Amino acid sequence: MAQTPYNLRAVGLAVAVTVVLFLAYAPHPLLDLAHNLLALWSFALLIVALGTLIWFFYWFFLRRLIRARRIANLRLKRLMEERDEDHSRL
């Protein structure tokens, strides 16, 4: 198989970035729509990134804290029931 002297993915990415930049900063009024769509896409990516961070915070930290608190509450409840049971026997 013959090797190409350049990476096609890199060239394709460069062409896509060039087209996007051209559409984003072109002065033609019809291309303002493309600029607005790109701004909307950027906003959507920002929302997804924030949502991922919040999900990670919940999954890694908050879920463990909630579980530890629930276990502590169950332990306390069991101790209180045992104390009440001991007092009722006296």
PDB file of N, CA, C and O in Angstrom:
ATOM      1  N   MET A   1       0.849  -1.177   0.000  1.00  0.00           N
ATOM      2  CA  MET A   1       0.000   0.000   0.000  1.00  0.00           C
ATOM      3  C   MET A   1       0.897   1.243   0.000  1.00  0.00           C
ATOM      4  O   MET A   1       1.821   1.353   0.806  1.00  0.00           O
ATOM      5  N   ALA A   2       0.621   2.151  -0.888  1.00  0.00           N
ATOM      6  CA  ALA A   2       1.446   3.353  -1.005  1.00  0.00           C
ATOM      7  C   ALA A   2       1.081   4.348   0.086  1.00  0.00           C
ATOM      8  O   ALA A   2      -0.092   4.528   0.416  1.00  0.00           O
ATOM      9  N   GLN A   3       2.086   4.979   0.631  1.00  0.00           N
ATOM     10  CA  GLN A   3       1.857   5.974   1.674  1.00  0.00           C
ATOM     11  C   GLN A   3       1.653   7.343   1.029  1.00  0.00           C
ATOM     12  O   GLN A   3       2.314   7.696   0.052  1.00  0.00           O
ATOM     13  N   THR A   4       0.739   8.085   1.590  1.00  0.00           N
ATOM     14  CA  THR A   4       0.539   9.448   1.099  1.00  0.00           C
ATOM     15  C   THR A   4       1.497  10.368   1.836  1.00  0.00           C
ATOM     16  O   THR A   4       1.831  10.113   2.993  1.00  0.00           O
ATOM     17  N   PRO A   5       1.944  11.429   1.185  1.00  0.00           N
ATOM     18  CA  PRO A   5       2.915  12.312   1.835  1.00  0.00           C
ATOM     19  C   PRO A   5       2.298  13.201   2.913  1.00  0.00           C
ATOM     20  O   PRO A   5       3.031  13.933   3.578  1.00  0.00           O
ATOM     21  N   TYR A   6       0.998  13.167   3.109  1.00  0.00           N
ATOM     22  CA  TYR A   6       0.359  13.988   4.127  1.00  0.00           C
ATOM     23  C   TYR A   6      -0.788  13.199   4.747  1.00  0.00           C
ATOM     24  O   TYR A   6      -1.280  12.229   4.170  1.00  0.00           O
ATOM     25  N   ASN A   7      -1.189  13.620   5.889  1.00  0.00           N
ATOM     26  CA  ASN A   7      -2.270  12.958   6.605  1.00  0.00           C
ATOM     27  C   ASN A   7      -3.599  13.541   6.130  1.00  0.00           C
ATOM     28  O   ASN A   7      -3.836  14.742   6.262  1.00  0.00           O
ATOM     29  N   LEU A   8      -4.461  12.694   5.580  1.00  0.00           N
ATOM     30  CA  LEU A   8      -5.727  13.185   5.020  1.00  0.00           C
ATOM     31  C   LEU A   8      -6.649  13.754   6.092  1.00  0.00           C
ATOM     32  O   LEU A   8      -7.383  14.707   5.829  1.00  0.00           O
ATOM     33  N   ARG A   9      -6.623  13.192   7.279  1.00  0.00           N
ATOM     34  CA  ARG A   9      -7.465  13.734   8.346  1.00  0.00           C
ATOM     35  C   ARG A   9      -7.027  15.146   8.719  1.00  0.00           C
ATOM     36  O   ARG A   9      -7.867  16.020   8.934  1.00  0.00           O
ATOM     37  N   ALA A  10      -5.735  15.370   8.794  1.00  0.00           N
ATOM     38  CA  ALA A  10      -5.244  16.704   9.132  1.00  0.00           C
ATOM     39  C   ALA A  10      -5.604  17.705   8.053  1.00  0.00           C
ATOM     40  O   ALA A  10      -5.970  18.842   8.353  1.00  0.00           O
ATOM     41  N   VAL A  11      -5.503  17.292   6.801  1.00  0.00           N
ATOM     42  CA  VAL A  11      -5.871  18.187   5.702  1.00  0.00           C
ATOM     43  C   VAL A  11      -7.361  18.467   5.730  1.00  0.00           C
ATOM     44  O   VAL A  11      -7.785  19.607   5.543  1.00  0.00           O
ATOM     45  N   GLY A  12      -8.155  17.439   5.961  1.00  0.00           N
ATOM     46  CA  GLY A  12      -9.605  17.637   6.048  1.00  0.00           C
ATOM     47  C   GLY A  12      -9.994  18.560   7.192  1.00  0.00           C
ATOM     48  O   GLY A  12     -10.878  19.404   7.046  1.00  0.00           O
ATOM     49  N   LEU A  13      -9.329  18.398   8.333  1.00  0.00           N
ATOM     50  CA  LEU A  13      -9.595  19.287   9.463  1.00  0.00           C
ATOM     51  C   LEU A  13      -9.203  20.723   9.140  1.00  0.00           C
ATOM     52  O   LEU A  13      -9.923  21.657   9.495  1.00  0.00           O
ATOM     53  N   ALA A  14      -8.073  20.904   8.473  1.00  0.00           N
ATOM     54  CA  ALA A  14      -7.639  22.253   8.098  1.00  0.00           C
ATOM     55  C   ALA A  14      -8.627  22.894   7.135  1.00  0.00           C
ATOM     56  O   ALA A  14      -8.931  24.081   7.257  1.00  0.00           O
ATOM     57  N   VAL A  15      -9.129  22.123   6.184  1.00  0.00           N
ATOM     58  CA  VAL A  15     -10.122  22.658   5.236  1.00  0.00           C
ATOM     59  C   VAL A  15     -11.411  23.012   5.968  1.00  0.00           C
ATOM     60  O   VAL A  15     -12.003  24.060   5.714  1.00  0.00           O
ATOM     61  N   ALA A  16     -11.846  22.141   6.876  1.00  0.00           N
ATOM     62  CA  ALA A  16     -13.082  22.417   7.625  1.00  0.00           C
ATOM     63  C   ALA A  16     -12.938  23.670   8.477  1.00  0.00           C
ATOM     64  O   ALA A  16     -13.852  24.493   8.520  1.00  0.00           O
ATOM     65  N   VAL A  17     -11.804  23.826   9.155  1.00  0.00           N
ATOM     66  CA  VAL A  17     -11.581  25.017   9.973  1.00  0.00           C
ATOM     67  C   VAL A  17     -11.553  26.263   9.106  1.00  0.00           C
ATOM     68  O   VAL A  17     -12.100  27.296   9.491  1.00  0.00           O
ATOM     69  N   THR A  18     -10.920  26.181   7.935  1.00  0.00           N
ATOM     70  CA  THR A  18     -10.868  27.326   7.018  1.00  0.00           C
ATOM     71  C   THR A  18     -12.269  27.710   6.561  1.00  0.00           C
ATOM     72  O   THR A  18     -12.611  28.892   6.531  1.00  0.00           O
ATOM     73  N   VAL A  19     -13.082  26.716   6.204  1.00  0.00           N
ATOM     74  CA  VAL A  19     -14.449  27.011   5.756  1.00  0.00           C
ATOM     75  C   VAL A  19     -15.258  27.625   6.889  1.00  0.00           C
ATOM     76  O   VAL A  19     -15.998  28.586   6.676  1.00  0.00           O
ATOM     77  N   VAL A  20     -15.123  27.081   8.084  1.00  0.00           N
ATOM     78  CA  VAL A  20     -15.866  27.613   9.231  1.00  0.00           C
ATOM     79  C   VAL A  20     -15.447  29.044   9.527  1.00  0.00           C
ATOM     80  O   VAL A  20     -16.299  29.901   9.760  1.00  0.00           O
ATOM     81  N   LEU A  21     -14.151  29.311   9.521  1.00  0.00           N
ATOM     82  CA  LEU A  21     -13.689  30.676   9.771  1.00  0.00           C
ATOM     83  C   LEU A  21     -14.154  31.628   8.676  1.00  0.00           C
ATOM     84  O   LEU A  21     -14.508  32.774   8.957  1.00  0.00           O
ATOM     85  N   PHE A  22     -14.155  31.163   7.438  1.00  0.00           N
ATOM     86  CA  PHE A  22     -14.628  32.015   6.340  1.00  0.00           C
ATOM     87  C   PHE A  22     -16.101  32.329   6.523  1.00  0.00           C
ATOM     88  O   PHE A  22     -16.522  33.475   6.368  1.00  0.00           O
ATOM     89  N   LEU A  23     -16.894  31.296   6.857  1.00  0.00           N
ATOM     90  CA  LEU A  23     -18.326  31.523   7.039  1.00  0.00           C
ATOM     91  C   LEU A  23     -18.613  32.377   8.269  1.00  0.00           C
ATOM     92  O   LEU A  23     -19.562  33.161   8.277  1.00  0.00           O
ATOM     93  N   ALA A  24     -17.800  32.228   9.300  1.00  0.00           N
ATOM     94  CA  ALA A  24     -18.048  32.958  10.536  1.00  0.00           C
ATOM     95  C   ALA A  24     -17.756  34.444  10.395  1.00  0.00           C
ATOM     96  O   ALA A  24     -18.427  35.265  11.020  1.00  0.00           O
ATOM     97  N   TYR A  25     -16.776  34.798   9.594  1.00  0.00           N
ATOM     98  CA  TYR A  25     -16.363  36.201   9.512  1.00  0.00           C
ATOM     99  C   TYR A  25     -16.623  36.824   8.152  1.00  0.00           C
ATOM    100  O   TYR A  25     -16.095  37.897   7.862  1.00  0.00           O
ATOM    101  N   ALA A  26     -17.415  36.186   7.318  1.00  0.00           N
ATOM    102  CA  ALA A  26     -17.748  36.758   6.013  1.00  0.00           C
ATOM    103  C   ALA A  26     -18.737  37.897   6.203  1.00  0.00           C
ATOM    104  O   ALA A  26     -19.611  37.813   7.066  1.00  0.00           O
ATOM    105  N   PRO A  27     -18.618  38.965   5.413  1.00  0.00           N
ATOM    106  CA  PRO A  27     -19.492  40.129   5.602  1.00  0.00           C
ATOM    107  C   PRO A  27     -20.881  39.982   4.991  1.00  0.00           C
ATOM    108  O   PRO A  27     -21.744  40.823   5.243  1.00  0.00           O
ATOM    109  N   HIS A  28     -21.120  38.963   4.211  1.00  0.00           N
ATOM    110  CA  HIS A  28     -22.394  38.820   3.526  1.00  0.00           C
ATOM    111  C   HIS A  28     -23.519  38.562   4.531  1.00  0.00           C
ATOM    112  O   HIS A  28     -23.347  37.760   5.448  1.00  0.00           O
ATOM    113  N   PRO A  29     -24.666  39.228   4.375  1.00  0.00           N
ATOM    114  CA  PRO A  29     -25.757  39.083   5.358  1.00  0.00           C
ATOM    115  C   PRO A  29     -26.295  37.656   5.467  1.00  0.00           C
ATOM    116  O   PRO A  29     -26.712  37.235   6.546  1.00  0.00           O
ATOM    117  N   LEU A  30     -26.288  36.918   4.373  1.00  0.00           N
ATOM    118  CA  LEU A  30     -26.786  35.551   4.451  1.00  0.00           C
ATOM    119  C   LEU A  30     -25.852  34.654   5.254  1.00  0.00           C
ATOM    120  O   LEU A  30     -26.282  33.632   5.788  1.00  0.00           O
ATOM    121  N   LEU A  31     -24.600  35.020   5.342  1.00  0.00           N
ATOM    122  CA  LEU A  31     -23.660  34.217   6.088  1.00  0.00           C
ATOM    123  C   LEU A  31     -23.718  34.524   7.582  1.00  0.00           C
ATOM    124  O   LEU A  31     -23.076  33.843   8.382  1.00  0.00           O
ATOM    125  N   ASP A  32     -24.482  35.542   7.958  1.00  0.00           N
ATOM    126  CA  ASP A  32     -24.707  35.798   9.391  1.00  0.00           C
ATOM    127  C   ASP A  32     -25.434  34.619  10.046  1.00  0.00           C
ATOM    128  O   ASP A  32     -25.247  34.331  11.228  1.00  0.00           O
ATOM    129  N   LEU A  33     -26.260  33.951   9.253  1.00  0.00           N
ATOM    130  CA  LEU A  33     -26.948  32.771   9.754  1.00  0.00           C
ATOM    131  C   LEU A  33     -25.935  31.702  10.164  1.00  0.00           C
ATOM    132  O   LEU A  33     -26.071  31.073  11.214  1.00  0.00           O
ATOM    133  N   ALA A  34     -24.922  31.506   9.325  1.00  0.00           N
ATOM    134  CA  ALA A  34     -23.884  30.523   9.652  1.00  0.00           C
ATOM    135  C   ALA A  34     -23.145  30.938  10.923  1.00  0.00           C
ATOM    136  O   ALA A  34     -22.818  30.093  11.757  1.00  0.00           O
ATOM    137  N   HIS A  35     -22.886  32.219  11.070  1.00  0.00           N
ATOM    138  CA  HIS A  35     -22.207  32.708  12.276  1.00  0.00           C
ATOM    139  C   HIS A  35     -23.063  32.460  13.518  1.00  0.00           C
ATOM    140  O   HIS A  35     -22.555  32.045  14.559  1.00  0.00           O
ATOM    141  N   ASN A  36     -24.357  32.717  13.398  1.00  0.00           N
ATOM    142  CA  ASN A  36     -25.257  32.490  14.529  1.00  0.00           C
ATOM    143  C   ASN A  36     -25.370  30.998  14.867  1.00  0.00           C
ATOM    144  O   ASN A  36     -25.439  30.625  16.038  1.00  0.00           O
ATOM    145  N   LEU A  37     -25.387  30.157  13.838  1.00  0.00           N
ATOM    146  CA  LEU A  37     -25.431  28.719  14.091  1.00  0.00           C
ATOM    147  C   LEU A  37     -24.163  28.248  14.779  1.00  0.00           C
ATOM    148  O   LEU A  37     -24.214  27.386  15.656  1.00  0.00           O
ATOM    149  N   LEU A  38     -23.031  28.805  14.389  1.00  0.00           N
ATOM    150  CA  LEU A  38     -21.776  28.444  15.054  1.00  0.00           C
ATOM    151  C   LEU A  38     -21.767  28.917  16.504  1.00  0.00           C
ATOM    152  O   LEU A  38     -21.252  28.224  17.383  1.00  0.00           O
ATOM    153  N   ALA A  39     -22.332  30.088  16.753  1.00  0.00           N
ATOM    154  CA  ALA A  39     -22.419  30.576  18.131  1.00  0.00           C
ATOM    155  C   ALA A  39     -23.343  29.674  18.958  1.00  0.00           C
ATOM    156  O   ALA A  39     -23.058  29.384  20.120  1.00  0.00           O
ATOM    157  N   LEU A  40     -24.436  29.238  18.358  1.00  0.00           N
ATOM    158  CA  LEU A  40     -25.352  28.327  19.038  1.00  0.00           C
ATOM    159  C   LEU A  40     -24.671  26.986  19.318  1.00  0.00           C
ATOM    160  O   LEU A  40     -24.848  26.407  20.390  1.00  0.00           O
ATOM    161  N   TRP A  41     -23.898  26.499  18.356  1.00  0.00           N
ATOM    162  CA  TRP A  41     -23.161  25.252  18.542  1.00  0.00           C
ATOM    163  C   TRP A  41     -22.154  25.391  19.684  1.00  0.00           C
ATOM    164  O   TRP A  41     -22.008  24.480  20.498  1.00  0.00           O
ATOM    165  N   SER A  42     -21.466  26.522  19.743  1.00  0.00           N
ATOM    166  CA  SER A  42     -20.510  26.752  20.823  1.00  0.00           C
ATOM    167  C   SER A  42     -21.213  26.780  22.175  1.00  0.00           C
ATOM    168  O   SER A  42     -20.709  26.241  23.160  1.00  0.00           O
ATOM    169  N   PHE A  43     -22.375  27.409  22.210  1.00  0.00           N
ATOM    170  CA  PHE A  43     -23.151  27.450  23.448  1.00  0.00           C
ATOM    171  C   PHE A  43     -23.594  26.047  23.859  1.00  0.00           C
ATOM    172  O   PHE A  43     -23.553  25.699  25.039  1.00  0.00           O
ATOM    173  N   ALA A  44     -24.016  25.247  22.886  1.00  0.00           N
ATOM    174  CA  ALA A  44     -24.429  23.875  23.189  1.00  0.00           C
ATOM    175  C   ALA A  44     -23.249  23.067  23.726  1.00  0.00           C
ATOM    176  O   ALA A  44     -23.412  22.285  24.663  1.00  0.00           O
ATOM    177  N   LEU A  45     -22.079  23.246  23.150  1.00  0.00           N
ATOM    178  CA  LEU A  45     -20.894  22.547  23.646  1.00  0.00           C
ATOM    179  C   LEU A  45     -20.549  22.987  25.070  1.00  0.00           C
ATOM    180  O   LEU A  45     -20.134  22.170  25.892  1.00  0.00           O
ATOM    181  N   LEU A  46     -20.722  24.271  25.355  1.00  0.00           N
ATOM    182  CA  LEU A  46     -20.475  24.768  26.703  1.00  0.00           C
ATOM    183  C   LEU A  46     -21.444  24.138  27.707  1.00  0.00           C
ATOM    184  O   LEU A  46     -21.038  23.741  28.800  1.00  0.00           O
ATOM    185  N   ILE A  47     -22.710  24.047  27.340  1.00  0.00           N
ATOM    186  CA  ILE A  47     -23.719  23.441  28.214  1.00  0.00           C
ATOM    187  C   ILE A  47     -23.391  21.963  28.447  1.00  0.00           C
ATOM    188  O   ILE A  47     -23.512  21.470  29.569  1.00  0.00           O
ATOM    189  N   VAL A  48     -22.982  21.263  27.400  1.00  0.00           N
ATOM    190  CA  VAL A  48     -22.619  19.850  27.547  1.00  0.00           C
ATOM    191  C   VAL A  48     -21.413  19.699  28.466  1.00  0.00           C
ATOM    192  O   VAL A  48     -21.382  18.804  29.311  1.00  0.00           O
ATOM    193  N   ALA A  49     -20.420  20.570  28.306  1.00  0.00           N
ATOM    194  CA  ALA A  49     -19.230  20.502  29.160  1.00  0.00           C
ATOM    195  C   ALA A  49     -19.592  20.763  30.624  1.00  0.00           C
ATOM    196  O   ALA A  49     -19.110  20.062  31.514  1.00  0.00           O
ATOM    197  N   LEU A  50     -20.429  21.758  30.879  1.00  0.00           N
ATOM    198  CA  LEU A  50     -20.854  22.048  32.250  1.00  0.00           C
ATOM    199  C   LEU A  50     -21.672  20.892  32.825  1.00  0.00           C
ATOM    200  O   LEU A  50     -21.501  20.518  33.985  1.00  0.00           O
ATOM    201  N   GLY A  51     -22.554  20.334  32.011  1.00  0.00           N
ATOM    202  CA  GLY A  51     -23.333  19.197  32.462  1.00  0.00           C
ATOM    203  C   GLY A  51     -22.464  18.003  32.805  1.00  0.00           C
ATOM    204  O   GLY A  51     -22.736  17.290  33.770  1.00  0.00           O
ATOM    205  N   THR A  52     -21.422  17.780  32.021  1.00  0.00           N
ATOM    206  CA  THR A  52     -20.499  16.685  32.299  1.00  0.00           C
ATOM    207  C   THR A  52     -19.748  16.923  33.602  1.00  0.00           C
ATOM    208  O   THR A  52     -19.551  15.988  34.378  1.00  0.00           O
ATOM    209  N   LEU A  53     -19.330  18.145  33.850  1.00  0.00           N
ATOM    210  CA  LEU A  53     -18.641  18.454  35.098  1.00  0.00           C
ATOM    211  C   LEU A  53     -19.552  18.268  36.305  1.00  0.00           C
ATOM    212  O   LEU A  53     -19.133  17.731  37.330  1.00  0.00           O
ATOM    213  N   ILE A  54     -20.781  18.707  36.182  1.00  0.00           N
ATOM    214  CA  ILE A  54     -21.736  18.553  37.284  1.00  0.00           C
ATOM    215  C   ILE A  54     -22.016  17.072  37.530  1.00  0.00           C
ATOM    216  O   ILE A  54     -22.067  16.630  38.678  1.00  0.00           O
ATOM    217  N   TRP A  55     -22.197  16.302  36.447  1.00  0.00           N
ATOM    218  CA  TRP A  55     -22.418  14.871  36.594  1.00  0.00           C
ATOM    219  C   TRP A  55     -21.220  14.212  37.275  1.00  0.00           C
ATOM    220  O   TRP A  55     -21.403  13.366  38.151  1.00  0.00           O
ATOM    221  N   PHE A  56     -20.011  14.579  36.892  1.00  0.00           N
ATOM    222  CA  PHE A  56     -18.819  13.989  37.499  1.00  0.00           C
ATOM    223  C   PHE A  56     -18.747  14.342  38.981  1.00  0.00           C
ATOM    224  O   PHE A  56     -18.418  13.489  39.805  1.00  0.00           O
ATOM    225  N   PHE A  57     -19.051  15.590  39.325  1.00  0.00           N
ATOM    226  CA  PHE A  57     -19.058  15.995  40.731  1.00  0.00           C
ATOM    227  C   PHE A  57     -20.055  15.162  41.524  1.00  0.00           C
ATOM    228  O   PHE A  57     -19.747  14.697  42.622  1.00  0.00           O
ATOM    229  N   TYR A  58     -21.252  14.972  40.967  1.00  0.00           N
ATOM    230  CA  TYR A  58     -22.248  14.151  41.661  1.00  0.00           C
ATOM    231  C   TYR A  58     -21.758  12.714  41.778  1.00  0.00           C
ATOM    232  O   TYR A  58     -21.804  12.132  42.861  1.00  0.00           O
ATOM    233  N   TRP A  59     -21.293  12.139  40.680  1.00  0.00           N
ATOM    234  CA  TRP A  59     -20.922  10.730  40.660  1.00  0.00           C
ATOM    235  C   TRP A  59     -19.751  10.435  41.594  1.00  0.00           C
ATOM    236  O   TRP A  59     -19.738   9.407  42.271  1.00  0.00           O
ATOM    237  N   PHE A  60     -18.779  11.327  41.631  1.00  0.00           N
ATOM    238  CA  PHE A  60     -17.562  11.024  42.361  1.00  0.00           C
ATOM    239  C   PHE A  60     -17.614  11.476  43.815  1.00  0.00           C
ATOM    240  O   PHE A  60     -17.148  10.750  44.693  1.00  0.00           O
ATOM    241  N   PHE A  61     -18.164  12.648  44.093  1.00  0.00           N
ATOM    242  CA  PHE A  61     -18.127  13.209  45.443  1.00  0.00           C
ATOM    243  C   PHE A  61     -19.470  13.115  46.162  1.00  0.00           C
ATOM    244  O   PHE A  61     -19.571  12.503  47.225  1.00  0.00           O
ATOM    245  N   LEU A  62     -20.475  13.711  45.589  1.00  0.00           N
ATOM    246  CA  LEU A  62     -21.751  13.865  46.286  1.00  0.00           C
ATOM    247  C   LEU A  62     -22.414  12.519  46.570  1.00  0.00           C
ATOM    248  O   LEU A  62     -22.997  12.338  47.638  1.00  0.00           O
ATOM    249  N   ARG A  63     -22.336  11.586  45.647  1.00  0.00           N
ATOM    250  CA  ARG A  63     -22.946  10.277  45.850  1.00  0.00           C
ATOM    251  C   ARG A  63     -22.320   9.563  47.043  1.00  0.00           C
ATOM    252  O   ARG A  63     -23.021   8.911  47.817  1.00  0.00           O
ATOM    253  N   ARG A  64     -21.003   9.687  47.192  1.00  0.00           N
ATOM    254  CA  ARG A  64     -20.324   9.055  48.329  1.00  0.00           C
ATOM    255  C   ARG A  64     -20.709   9.715  49.647  1.00  0.00           C
ATOM    256  O   ARG A  64     -20.887   9.036  50.658  1.00  0.00           O
ATOM    257  N   LEU A  65     -20.836  11.032  49.634  1.00  0.00           N
ATOM    258  CA  LEU A  65     -21.251  11.723  50.854  1.00  0.00           C
ATOM    259  C   LEU A  65     -22.667  11.341  51.258  1.00  0.00           C
ATOM    260  O   LEU A  65     -22.947  11.139  52.439  1.00  0.00           O
ATOM    261  N   ILE A  66     -23.554  11.241  50.286  1.00  0.00           N
ATOM    262  CA  ILE A  66     -24.935  10.864  50.586  1.00  0.00           C
ATOM    263  C   ILE A  66     -24.982   9.446  51.136  1.00  0.00           C
ATOM    264  O   ILE A  66     -25.724   9.178  52.081  1.00  0.00           O
ATOM    265  N   ARG A  67     -24.209   8.538  50.567  1.00  0.00           N
ATOM    266  CA  ARG A  67     -24.177   7.153  51.041  1.00  0.00           C
ATOM    267  C   ARG A  67     -23.614   7.077  52.467  1.00  0.00           C
ATOM    268  O   ARG A  67     -24.143   6.348  53.306  1.00  0.00           O
ATOM    269  N   ALA A  68     -22.549   7.824  52.736  1.00  0.00           N
ATOM    270  CA  ALA A  68     -21.962   7.818  54.083  1.00  0.00           C
ATOM    271  C   ALA A  68     -22.953   8.376  55.099  1.00  0.00           C
ATOM    272  O   ALA A  68     -23.052   7.861  56.213  1.00  0.00           O
ATOM    273  N   ARG A  69     -23.676   9.406  54.733  1.00  0.00           N
ATOM    274  CA  ARG A  69     -24.666   9.984  55.652  1.00  0.00           C
ATOM    275  C   ARG A  69     -25.799   9.004  55.920  1.00  0.00           C
ATOM    276  O   ARG A  69     -26.267   8.887  57.052  1.00  0.00           O
ATOM    277  N   ARG A  70     -26.242   8.299  54.879  1.00  0.00           N
ATOM    278  CA  ARG A  70     -27.307   7.318  55.044  1.00  0.00           C
ATOM    279  C   ARG A  70     -26.866   6.179  55.963  1.00  0.00           C
ATOM    280  O   ARG A  70     -27.631   5.728  56.815  1.00  0.00           O
ATOM    281  N   ILE A  71     -25.639   5.724  55.786  1.00  0.00           N
ATOM    282  CA  ILE A  71     -25.124   4.652  56.649  1.00  0.00           C
ATOM    283  C   ILE A  71     -25.022   5.131  58.094  1.00  0.00           C
ATOM    284  O   ILE A  71     -25.372   4.398  59.019  1.00  0.00           O
ATOM    285  N   ALA A  72     -24.541   6.368  58.292  1.00  0.00           N
ATOM    286  CA  ALA A  72     -24.446   6.915  59.652  1.00  0.00           C
ATOM    287  C   ALA A  72     -25.824   7.049  60.282  1.00  0.00           C
ATOM    288  O   ALA A  72     -25.987   6.759  61.467  1.00  0.00           O
ATOM    289  N   ASN A  73     -26.811   7.477  59.520  1.00  0.00           N
ATOM    290  CA  ASN A  73     -28.177   7.600  60.053  1.00  0.00           C
ATOM    291  C   ASN A  73     -28.754   6.241  60.421  1.00  0.00           C
ATOM    292  O   ASN A  73     -29.427   6.115  61.444  1.00  0.00           O
ATOM    293  N   LEU A  74     -28.500   5.217  59.602  1.00  0.00           N
ATOM    294  CA  LEU A  74     -28.979   3.875  59.927  1.00  0.00           C
ATOM    295  C   LEU A  74     -28.309   3.338  61.185  1.00  0.00           C
ATOM    296  O   LEU A  74     -28.957   2.703  62.016  1.00  0.00           O
ATOM    297  N   ARG A  75     -27.021   3.591  61.320  1.00  0.00           N
ATOM    298  CA  ARG A  75     -26.290   3.152  62.510  1.00  0.00           C
ATOM    299  C   ARG A  75     -26.844   3.845  63.757  1.00  0.00           C
ATOM    300  O   ARG A  75     -27.049   3.200  64.785  1.00  0.00           O
ATOM    301  N   LEU A  76     -27.083   5.146  63.670  1.00  0.00           N
ATOM    302  CA  LEU A  76     -27.641   5.886  64.797  1.00  0.00           C
ATOM    303  C   LEU A  76     -29.039   5.382  65.151  1.00  0.00           C
ATOM    304  O   LEU A  76     -29.380   5.240  66.325  1.00  0.00           O
ATOM    305  N   LYS A  77     -29.829   5.119  64.139  1.00  0.00           N
ATOM    306  CA  LYS A  77     -31.184   4.612  64.384  1.00  0.00           C
ATOM    307  C   LYS A  77     -31.131   3.253  65.089  1.00  0.00           C
ATOM    308  O   LYS A  77     -31.904   3.000  66.013  1.00  0.00           O
ATOM    309  N   ARG A  78     -30.221   2.384  64.652  1.00  0.00           N
ATOM    310  CA  ARG A  78     -30.073   1.079  65.289  1.00  0.00           C
ATOM    311  C   ARG A  78     -29.616   1.214  66.744  1.00  0.00           C
ATOM    312  O   ARG A  78     -30.102   0.492  67.614  1.00  0.00           O
ATOM    313  N   LEU A  79     -28.690   2.128  67.009  1.00  0.00           N
ATOM    314  CA  LEU A  79     -28.243   2.361  68.381  1.00  0.00           C
ATOM    315  C   LEU A  79     -29.363   2.886  69.263  1.00  0.00           C
ATOM    316  O   LEU A  79     -29.494   2.482  70.419  1.00  0.00           O
ATOM    317  N   MET A  80     -30.169   3.785  68.717  1.00  0.00           N
ATOM    318  CA  MET A  80     -31.292   4.321  69.488  1.00  0.00           C
ATOM    319  C   MET A  80     -32.323   3.234  69.786  1.00  0.00           C
ATOM    320  O   MET A  80     -32.883   3.192  70.881  1.00  0.00           O
ATOM    321  N   GLU A  81     -32.576   2.354  68.814  1.00  0.00           N
ATOM    322  CA  GLU A  81     -33.516   1.257  69.048  1.00  0.00           C
ATOM    323  C   GLU A  81     -32.980   0.298  70.109  1.00  0.00           C
ATOM    324  O   GLU A  81     -33.738  -0.179  70.953  1.00  0.00           O
ATOM    325  N   GLU A  82     -31.678   0.016  70.070  1.00  0.00           N
ATOM    326  CA  GLU A  82     -31.086  -0.848  71.090  1.00  0.00           C
ATOM    327  C   GLU A  82     -31.160  -0.205  72.470  1.00  0.00           C
ATOM    328  O   GLU A  82     -31.404  -0.895  73.459  1.00  0.00           O
ATOM    329  N   ARG A  83     -30.953   1.101  72.547  1.00  0.00           N
ATOM    330  CA  ARG A  83     -31.047   1.798  73.832  1.00  0.00           C
ATOM    331  C   ARG A  83     -32.470   1.748  74.365  1.00  0.00           C
ATOM    332  O   ARG A  83     -32.697   1.497  75.548  1.00  0.00           O
ATOM    333  N   ASP A  84     -33.432   1.992  73.468  1.00  0.00           N
ATOM    334  CA  ASP A  84     -34.832   1.926  73.905  1.00  0.00           C
ATOM    335  C   ASP A  84     -35.197   0.513  74.351  1.00  0.00           C
ATOM    336  O   ASP A  84     -35.956   0.330  75.302  1.00  0.00           O
ATOM    337  N   GLU A  85     -34.659  -0.464  73.667  1.00  0.00           N
ATOM    338  CA  GLU A  85     -34.924  -1.856  74.027  1.00  0.00           C
ATOM    339  C   GLU A  85     -34.343  -2.178  75.399  1.00  0.00           C
ATOM    340  O   GLU A  85     -34.975  -2.860  76.207  1.00  0.00           O
ATOM    341  N   ASP A  86     -33.129  -1.681  75.655  1.00  0.00           N
ATOM    342  CA  ASP A  86     -32.505  -1.894  76.976  1.00  0.00           C
ATOM    343  C   ASP A  86     -33.290  -1.210  78.087  1.00  0.00           C
ATOM    344  O   ASP A  86     -33.443  -1.777  79.169  1.00  0.00           O
ATOM    345  N   HIS A  87     -33.788  -0.009  77.842  1.00  0.00           N
ATOM    346  CA  HIS A  87     -34.551   0.720  78.859  1.00  0.00           C
ATOM    347  C   HIS A  87     -35.906   0.068  79.095  1.00  0.00           C
ATOM    348  O   HIS A  87     -36.429   0.109  80.208  1.00  0.00           O
ATOM    349  N   SER A  88     -36.469  -0.525  78.069  1.00  0.00           N
ATOM    350  CA  SER A  88     -37.774  -1.162  78.271  1.00  0.00           C
ATOM    351  C   SER A  88     -37.669  -2.460  79.073  1.00  0.00           C
ATOM    352  O   SER A  88     -38.637  -2.880  79.709  1.00  0.00           O
ATOM    353  N   ARG A  89     -36.482  -3.099  79.043  1.00  0.00           N
ATOM    354  CA  ARG A  89     -36.284  -4.319  79.815  1.00  0.00           C
ATOM    355  C   ARG A  89     -36.089  -4.026  81.294  1.00  0.00           C
ATOM    356  O   ARG A  89     -36.358  -4.889  82.130  1.00  0.00           O
ATOM    357  N   LEU A  90     -35.631  -2.835  81.631  1.00  0.00           N
ATOM    358  CA  LEU A  90     -35.391  -2.487  83.056  1.00  0.00           C
ATOM    359  C   LEU A  90     -36.659  -2.138  83.727  1.00  0.00           C
ATOM    360  O   LEU A  90     -36.662  -1.821  84.916  1.00  0.00           O
TER     361      LEU A  90
END
